[in-house]
Amino acid sequence: MPNRTRIDLLPIQEAVAAASPRAWRDGIVTASEPGSTTVALLDGGATVLTTRATPAIGEPVAVHLVAEVVALGGAWYAARPVVA
């Protein structure tokens, strides 16, 4: 596997994300505050994630909703979708 920084990521999350590359979805950060990030997905819709990632508004990210991972630059963070 490529060398990347992992923050709060379990080995199973990394394995699932690597094993299912088609589940990654690209998006743009529309809101970011400590512990929470909102991402507008490029294929439609939006998702709110609980994560330690601190992206800037407008920054591109990739989200793997099955593995609960958000990729920001060269780092992967655990990211749980917020269920309303």
C-alpha angles and dihedrals in degrees: 000000000000118000109258137153114258121203118191088336121147118219090243091056091054091046093051092046092049093045095052108042093162090066092068113108124195121225149158123243110245099174134015131181131153108299097002135074128180117208127193103213116223092225091056136282131050138248134205115216133196104219145135090236112114107198123170120248108270094026117134118239138170120229128201103193095183094054092034094234133138120198116211115177107312095338132090118207131190106252124181117197113239110238113212 
